[in-house]
Amino acid sequence: MTRLRSFLNRRSTAIGAAYVVLGFVIVLILIAGTGGDVGLALSGWFEGAFGNGFNLVQTLAYATPLTLVAVGVGVALRANVVTVGAEGQMVVGAIFSTVAAFAVGPHVPLLVGLVIGALAGALGGALWSLLPALARVRWGVNEILFTLLANYIASYLLTFLLRTALRDPGKVVASQSKLLPDSFDIPLLPVQGQLHWGTALVLVLVVAAVIWNRSRGAFLIEVYGQRPILAARLGLTPTRAVVSTMLVSGVTAGLAGWMQLAGVAGRLGPGVSAGIGFAGLAVAVLGRGNPIGILIAAILYSSLTTGANGVQVATGTTPASIGTVTQGVLLLAAGLALASGRFRQTLLSRRSRAASGDDEDPRPAAAAVTREVEATP
């Protein structure tokens, strides 16, 4: 089982890397096709994303919510649960945090306000993720379709609330809420740019994810992703696996919504999620579900936004929109890598059943996996 898992992981990583490299090659061809110098474009990208303290801080600021979302999505992907609902979960988390802030009011200490905002955001994201989780385990509804549609519902709910209950009465045109009370705003770090203290929380969660990845629970989740029946014999039922992983994904997305609300925007608006939920899925796939890999992928992905202006300045011909194009290509590459991984797992499962017969006794495999679980610290 260990050798099979190691082989599948290596092959999946190689195929995913191949898609990413091919995506970058396509982007470089586009740059050259528009008359831009590829060398100047790369140097301009690096200068725009990391060339000075301010640019570096802005890159890290955008990478913060991406990392948070991707860590949660990575847990679900480990169980072969593909959730594309982080965008809607961010929106609902931001709505819950806004309602909690206005309900409590400004007369609370900063620490209390931050805890209330974070808990409300996490609760909103968790509740929104619980709907597709229960639909899958109860009625077998596809989680990809359900979470995708739930994003639209969350968007329409946000639009409705910003025009009614949460609308700032002082704004005639813009649909947005009032500013949050000061005690609910995440303080900025003492650096140039919009980097707030939520980044420290994200780093703590990344460390916690690294430790969890070495645990028995993480290994059982991975077993479920490859052989659900075997995982059930080891005590991890499909209901527990699906609901728990999707709840983790919802909690992290809800926290990301709170951070965007309280650390960046300062008020609830229609663009609170800013596409971070969808991008987080791509970052989780590119990082192969590994917390450290996710952190690196998030910084790389965010640098495509912050470094785009540097590309335009350096080349003089390539527009800054090349950053958006590159992100779109990476999203496509992540989707292809994810689809190919699921196809390979399905194919291997069918070949295994065909070779051994449907009446294969799962007890030897269960005993082997049990030994490996017991050996896991």
VEXDREN-2710 file (C-alpha; in Angstrom, 1 decimal):
% VEXDREN-2710
k/r/px/py/pz
1/MET/0.0/0.0/0.0
2/THR/2.8/2.4/0.9
3/ARG/4.6/1.7/-2.4
4/LEU/1.4/2.1/-4.4
5/ARG/0.7/5.4/-2.6
6/SER/4.2/6.7/-3.2
7/PHE/4.1/5.8/-6.9
8/LEU/0.7/7.5/-7.4
9/ASN/1.9/10.6/-5.6
10/ARG/5.1/10.8/-7.6
11/ARG/3.2/10.3/-10.9
12/SER/0.5/12.7/-10.0
13/THR/3.1/15.3/-9.0
14/ALA/5.0/14.8/-12.3
15/ILE/1.8/15.2/-14.4
16/GLY/0.7/18.3/-12.5
17/ALA/4.1/19.9/-12.9
18/ALA/4.0/19.1/-16.6
19/TYR/0.7/20.9/-17.0
20/VAL/2.1/24.0/-15.1
21/VAL/5.3/24.1/-17.2
22/LEU/3.2/23.8/-20.4
23/GLY/1.1/26.7/-19.1
24/PHE/4.1/28.9/-18.6
25/VAL/5.4/28.0/-22.0
26/ILE/2.1/29.1/-23.6
27/VAL/2.3/32.4/-21.7
28/LEU/5.9/33.0/-22.8
29/ILE/4.9/32.4/-26.4
30/LEU/2.1/34.9/-26.0
31/ILE/4.6/37.5/-24.7
32/ALA/6.9/36.9/-27.6
33/GLY/4.0/37.0/-30.0
34/THR/3.1/40.5/-28.8
35/GLY/6.6/41.8/-29.5
36/GLY/7.8/41.6/-25.9
37/ASP/11.2/40.4/-24.9
38/VAL/10.8/37.3/-22.7
39/GLY/13.9/38.1/-20.6
40/LEU/12.7/41.7/-19.9
41/ALA/9.3/40.4/-19.1
42/LEU/10.6/38.0/-16.5
43/SER/12.9/40.6/-14.9
44/GLY/10.0/43.1/-14.9
45/TRP/7.7/40.5/-13.3
46/PHE/10.3/39.8/-10.5
47/GLU/10.8/43.6/-10.0
48/GLY/7.1/44.2/-9.8
49/ALA/6.5/41.4/-7.4
50/PHE/9.6/41.3/-5.2
51/GLY/11.8/44.2/-6.3
52/ASN/11.4/46.3/-3.2
53/GLY/9.8/46.1/0.3
54/PHE/6.4/47.6/-0.8
55/ASN/6.0/45.2/-3.7
56/LEU/7.0/42.2/-1.6
57/VAL/4.5/43.2/1.1
58/GLN/1.7/43.5/-1.5
59/THR/2.5/40.1/-2.9
60/LEU/2.4/38.5/0.6
61/ALA/-0.8/40.4/1.4
62/TYR/-2.6/38.8/-1.6
63/ALA/-1.0/35.4/-0.9
64/THR/-2.4/35.4/2.7
65/PRO/-6.1/34.6/1.9
66/LEU/-5.0/32.3/-1.0
67/THR/-3.0/30.2/1.4
68/LEU/-5.8/30.0/3.9
69/VAL/-8.4/28.9/1.4
70/ALA/-6.0/26.4/-0.3
71/VAL/-5.0/24.7/3.0
72/GLY/-8.7/23.9/3.7
73/VAL/-9.4/22.8/0.1
74/GLY/-6.3/20.6/0.2
75/VAL/-7.7/18.7/3.1
76/ALA/-10.9/18.0/1.1
77/LEU/-8.8/17.0/-2.0
78/ARG/-6.9/14.5/0.1
79/ALA/-10.3/12.7/0.6
80/ASN/-10.9/13.0/-3.1
81/VAL/-13.7/15.5/-2.4
82/VAL/-13.5/18.4/-4.9
83/THR/-15.2/21.5/-3.5
84/VAL/-15.3/24.6/-5.7
85/GLY/-17.5/26.4/-3.1
86/ALA/-14.8/28.5/-1.3
87/GLU/-15.9/31.6/-3.1
88/GLY/-19.5/31.4/-1.7
89/GLN/-18.2/30.3/1.7
90/MET/-16.0/33.4/1.8
91/VAL/-19.0/35.5/1.0
92/VAL/-21.2/33.9/3.7
93/GLY/-18.3/34.1/6.2
94/ALA/-18.0/37.9/5.5
95/ILE/-21.7/38.3/5.9
96/PHE/-21.7/36.6/9.3
97/SER/-18.8/38.7/10.4
98/THR/-20.5/41.9/9.4
99/VAL/-23.7/41.0/11.1
100/ALA/-21.8/40.0/14.3
101/ALA/-19.9/43.3/14.3
102/PHE/-22.9/45.5/13.9
103/ALA/-24.9/43.4/16.5
104/VAL/-22.2/43.6/19.1
105/GLY/-21.2/47.2/18.4
106/PRO/-18.1/49.2/18.9
107/HIS/-18.0/49.1/22.7
108/VAL/-15.8/46.0/23.0
109/PRO/-12.0/45.6/23.3
110/LEU/-10.1/44.9/20.0
111/LEU/-9.2/41.4/21.0
112/VAL/-12.8/40.5/21.7
113/GLY/-13.9/42.1/18.5
114/LEU/-11.4/40.1/16.5
115/VAL/-12.3/36.8/18.1
116/ILE/-16.0/37.4/17.5
117/GLY/-15.4/38.4/13.9
118/ALA/-13.2/35.3/13.2
119/LEU/-15.6/32.9/14.9
120/ALA/-18.6/34.4/13.0
121/GLY/-16.7/34.1/9.7
122/ALA/-15.7/30.5/10.4
123/LEU/-19.3/29.6/11.4
124/GLY/-20.7/31.1/8.2
125/GLY/-18.3/29.3/6.0
126/ALA/-18.8/26.0/7.9
127/LEU/-22.6/26.2/7.6
128/TRP/-22.4/27.0/3.9
129/SER/-20.1/24.0/3.3
130/LEU/-22.3/21.7/5.4
131/LEU/-25.2/21.9/2.8
132/PRO/-23.3/20.2/0.0
133/ALA/-21.6/17.8/2.4
134/LEU/-24.9/16.5/3.7
135/ALA/-26.4/16.4/0.2
136/ARG/-23.6/14.2/-1.0
137/VAL/-23.7/11.7/1.9
138/ARG/-27.5/11.6/2.1
139/TRP/-28.5/11.7/-1.6
140/GLY/-25.3/11.3/-3.5
141/VAL/-25.4/14.8/-5.0
142/ASN/-22.2/15.7/-6.8
143/GLU/-20.3/18.1/-4.6
144/ILE/-18.7/20.0/-7.5
145/LEU/-22.1/20.9/-9.0
146/PHE/-23.7/21.7/-5.6
147/THR/-20.8/24.0/-4.4
148/LEU/-20.7/25.7/-7.8
149/LEU/-24.4/26.6/-7.7
150/ALA/-24.1/27.6/-4.0
151/ASN/-21.5/30.2/-5.0
152/TYR/-24.2/31.9/-7.1
153/ILE/-26.7/31.7/-4.3
154/ALA/-24.3/33.3/-1.9
155/SER/-23.5/36.1/-4.4
156/TYR/-27.3/36.8/-4.9
157/LEU/-27.7/36.8/-1.1
158/LEU/-24.9/39.3/-0.7
159/THR/-26.5/41.5/-3.4
160/PHE/-29.8/41.4/-1.7
161/LEU/-28.5/42.2/1.8
162/LEU/-26.4/45.1/0.5
163/ARG/-29.5/46.6/-1.0
164/THR/-31.6/46.1/2.1
165/ALA/-30.6/45.2/5.7
166/LEU/-26.9/45.9/5.4
167/ARG/-26.9/48.8/3.1
168/ASP/-25.2/52.0/4.2
169/PRO/-28.0/54.6/4.3
170/GLY/-25.4/57.3/3.6
171/LYS/-24.4/55.8/0.2
172/VAL/-26.9/56.7/-2.5
173/VAL/-25.2/54.8/-5.4
174/ALA/-22.8/52.2/-4.1
175/SER/-24.2/49.0/-2.6
176/GLN/-22.1/48.5/0.5
177/SER/-22.4/48.4/4.2
178/LYS/-21.2/50.9/6.7
179/LEU/-17.7/50.8/8.0
180/LEU/-17.0/48.2/10.6
181/PRO/-16.5/49.3/14.2
182/ASP/-12.8/50.0/14.8
183/SER/-12.7/47.1/17.4
184/PHE/-13.4/44.7/14.6
185/ASP/-10.7/45.8/12.1
186/ILE/-7.6/43.7/11.9
187/PRO/-4.6/45.9/12.7
188/LEU/-1.9/46.3/10.0
189/LEU/1.6/45.2/10.5
190/PRO/4.2/48.0/10.9
191/VAL/5.4/47.7/7.2
192/GLN/4.6/49.4/4.0
193/GLY/1.5/48.0/2.3
194/GLN/-1.7/46.2/3.3
195/LEU/-0.2/43.3/5.3
196/HIS/-2.2/42.7/8.5
197/TRP/-1.9/40.5/11.5
198/GLY/-4.1/37.9/10.0
199/THR/-0.9/36.8/8.1
200/ALA/0.5/35.5/11.4
201/LEU/-2.7/33.4/12.0
202/VAL/-2.3/31.9/8.5
203/LEU/1.3/31.0/9.3
204/VAL/0.2/29.3/12.5
205/LEU/-2.5/27.3/10.6
206/VAL/0.1/26.3/8.0
207/VAL/2.3/24.9/10.8
208/ALA/-0.7/23.1/12.3
209/ALA/-1.5/21.6/8.8
210/VAL/2.1/20.4/8.5
211/ILE/1.8/18.6/11.9
212/TRP/-1.6/17.2/11.0
213/ASN/-0.3/15.8/7.7
214/ARG/1.8/13.4/9.7
215/SER/-1.0/12.2/11.9
216/ARG/-3.2/9.1/11.8
217/GLY/-6.2/11.1/10.9
218/ALA/-4.6/12.5/7.8
219/PHE/-3.5/9.0/6.7
220/LEU/-7.0/7.6/7.1
221/ILE/-8.4/10.5/5.1
222/GLU/-5.9/9.7/2.3
223/VAL/-6.9/6.0/2.5
224/TYR/-10.5/7.0/2.1
225/GLY/-9.6/9.1/-1.0
226/GLN/-8.2/6.0/-2.7
227/ARG/-10.2/3.1/-1.2
228/PRO/-13.4/4.2/0.7
229/ILE/-14.4/0.7/1.6
230/LEU/-11.1/-0.1/3.1
231/ALA/-11.2/3.2/5.1
232/ALA/-14.7/2.2/6.4
233/ARG/-13.3/-1.1/7.7
234/LEU/-10.6/1.0/9.6
235/GLY/-13.3/3.1/11.2
236/LEU/-13.6/6.1/8.9
237/THR/-17.1/6.1/7.3
238/PRO/-17.9/8.1/4.2
239/THR/-20.1/10.4/6.2
240/ARG/-17.4/11.3/8.6
241/ALA/-14.8/11.7/5.8
242/VAL/-16.9/13.9/3.6
243/VAL/-18.5/16.0/6.3
244/SER/-15.3/16.6/8.3
245/THR/-13.1/17.6/5.3
246/MET/-15.8/19.9/3.8
247/LEU/-16.3/21.5/7.1
248/VAL/-12.5/22.2/7.4
249/SER/-12.6/23.7/3.9
250/GLY/-15.6/25.8/4.8
251/VAL/-14.0/27.1/8.1
252/THR/-10.8/28.2/6.3
253/ALA/-12.8/29.9/3.5
254/GLY/-15.0/31.7/6.1
255/LEU/-11.9/32.9/7.9
256/ALA/-10.5/34.2/4.6
257/GLY/-13.8/36.1/4.0
258/TRP/-13.4/37.6/7.5
259/MET/-9.8/38.6/6.8
260/GLN/-10.8/40.3/3.5
261/LEU/-13.6/42.1/5.2
262/ALA/-11.8/43.2/8.4
263/GLY/-8.2/43.4/7.2
264/VAL/-8.6/44.9/3.7
265/ALA/-12.0/46.4/2.8
266/GLY/-13.1/47.6/6.2
267/ARG/-16.8/47.2/5.0
268/LEU/-18.9/44.6/3.3
269/GLY/-19.1/45.1/-0.5
270/PRO/-20.0/43.1/-3.6
271/GLY/-16.3/42.2/-4.3
272/VAL/-15.4/40.9/-0.9
273/SER/-14.3/37.5/-2.2
274/ALA/-12.3/39.0/-5.1
275/GLY/-12.1/35.6/-6.9
276/ILE/-9.9/34.2/-4.1
277/GLY/-12.1/31.2/-3.6
278/PHE/-11.6/29.9/-7.1
279/ALA/-7.9/30.8/-7.1
280/GLY/-7.5/28.9/-3.8
281/LEU/-8.6/25.7/-5.5
282/ALA/-5.9/26.1/-8.2
283/VAL/-3.3/26.9/-5.5
284/ALA/-4.3/23.8/-3.5
285/VAL/-3.9/21.6/-6.7
286/LEU/-0.6/23.3/-7.6
287/GLY/0.7/22.8/-4.1
288/ARG/-0.3/19.1/-4.2
289/GLY/-2.2/19.5/-0.9
290/ASN/1.1/19.9/1.0
291/PRO/0.9/23.0/3.3
292/ILE/4.5/24.1/2.4
293/GLY/3.8/23.6/-1.3
294/ILE/0.6/25.5/-1.0
295/LEU/2.4/28.4/0.7
296/ILE/4.9/28.6/-2.2
297/ALA/2.2/28.2/-4.8
298/ALA/0.2/31.0/-3.2
299/ILE/3.1/33.4/-3.3
300/LEU/3.8/32.5/-6.9
301/TYR/0.2/32.9/-7.9
302/SER/-0.2/36.3/-6.1
303/SER/3.1/37.5/-7.7
304/LEU/1.4/37.2/-11.1
305/THR/-1.0/40.0/-10.0
306/THR/1.5/42.2/-8.3
307/GLY/4.2/41.7/-11.0
308/ALA/2.0/42.3/-14.0
309/ASN/2.6/46.1/-14.0
310/GLY/6.3/45.5/-13.9
311/VAL/6.1/43.4/-17.0
312/GLN/4.3/46.2/-18.8
313/VAL/6.8/48.8/-17.7
314/ALA/9.8/46.6/-18.6
315/THR/8.7/45.5/-22.1
316/GLY/6.6/48.5/-23.1
317/THR/4.5/46.2/-25.4
318/THR/3.1/43.5/-23.2
319/PRO/0.0/44.7/-21.3
320/ALA/-0.4/44.2/-17.5
321/SER/-3.4/41.9/-18.3
322/ILE/-0.8/39.2/-19.0
323/GLY/-0.9/38.5/-15.3
324/THR/-4.6/37.7/-15.5
325/VAL/-4.0/35.6/-18.6
326/THR/-1.3/33.6/-16.8
327/GLN/-3.6/33.0/-13.8
328/GLY/-6.3/31.7/-16.1
329/VAL/-3.8/29.4/-17.8
330/LEU/-2.7/28.1/-14.3
331/LEU/-6.4/27.6/-13.4
332/LEU/-6.8/25.5/-16.5
333/ALA/-3.6/23.6/-15.7
334/ALA/-4.8/22.9/-12.2
335/GLY/-8.2/21.7/-13.5
336/LEU/-6.5/19.3/-16.0
337/ALA/-4.2/18.0/-13.3
338/LEU/-7.1/17.4/-11.0
339/ALA/-9.2/15.7/-13.7
340/SER/-6.3/13.5/-14.8
341/GLY/-5.7/12.4/-11.2
342/ARG/-9.3/11.4/-10.6
343/PHE/-9.3/9.6/-13.9
344/ARG/-6.2/7.6/-13.0
345/GLN/-7.6/6.6/-9.6
346/THR/-10.9/5.5/-11.2
347/LEU/-9.0/3.5/-13.8
348/LEU/-6.7/1.8/-11.3
349/SER/-9.6/0.9/-9.1
350/ARG/-11.5/-0.7/-12.0
351/ARG/-8.4/-2.6/-13.0
352/SER/-7.8/-3.8/-9.5
353/ARG/-11.4/-5.1/-9.2
354/ALA/-11.2/-6.7/-12.6
355/ALA/-8.0/-8.5/-11.8
356/SER/-9.0/-9.7/-8.3
357/GLY/-12.7/-10.1/-8.8
358/ASP/-15.6/-8.3/-7.0
359/ASP/-15.4/-10.9/-4.1
360/GLU/-11.9/-9.9/-3.1
361/ASP/-11.5/-10.2/0.6
362/PRO/-10.4/-6.8/1.9
363/ARG/-9.1/-8.1/5.2
364/PRO/-5.4/-8.6/4.1
365/ALA/-5.3/-5.0/2.8
366/ALA/-7.1/-3.7/5.9
367/ALA/-4.5/-5.5/8.1
368/ALA/-1.6/-4.0/6.1
369/VAL/-3.1/-0.5/6.3
370/THR/-3.8/-0.9/10.0
371/ARG/-0.2/-1.7/10.6
372/GLU/0.8/1.4/8.7
373/VAL/-1.7/3.5/10.7
374/GLU/-0.3/2.2/14.0
375/ALA/3.2/3.0/12.8
376/THR/2.2/6.6/12.0
377/PRO/3.2/8.9/14.9
END
